[in-house]
Amino acid sequence: MSAPELEEFREKLDREMRTGLLAMVLLAAIDRLGPAYGYGLLRSIEERSRGRVVVGESTAYPLLQRLEKAGLVRSRWREGDSGPPRKYYEATSFGRYALERVVKDWRALTRDVEALLGDLEREAER
């Protein structure tokens, strides 16, 4: 595999992984923070993660649409405090249930992958 092919593989894997994780993060933020409009939600995620998790608008809005289409969130337009109306998102009861399951699965997966990687690294050192 050439360097450009390796980079292309890494970028594709990163995109796929980030898409699923960011959907989980968006759903968790909507559920935990209560109804929020898109831009405010993204800024809140960035602030709470101390800049480690930044979700761009071009990524977030299609993910929010997918979450809504799946019945995990619902949206409604509300008048803003100042300025035009904003679209607010809130988790549905199905979304809260799905989030609970996904977070449980994520924690188990990360624990298991970390253990496996540690085992493989120790074995390679022998």
HELIX and SHEET records of a PDB file:
HELIX    1   1 ALA A    3  LEU A   33  1                                  31    
HELIX    2   2 GLY A   38  ARG A   48  1                                  11    
HELIX    3   3 GLU A   57  LYS A   69  1                                  13    
HELIX    4   4 SER A   93  GLU A  125  1                                  33    
SHEET    1   A 3 ALA A  36  TYR A  37  0                                        
SHEET    2   A 3 ARG A  86  ALA A  91 -1                                        
SHEET    3   A 3 VAL A  73  ARG A  78 -1                                        
END                                                                             
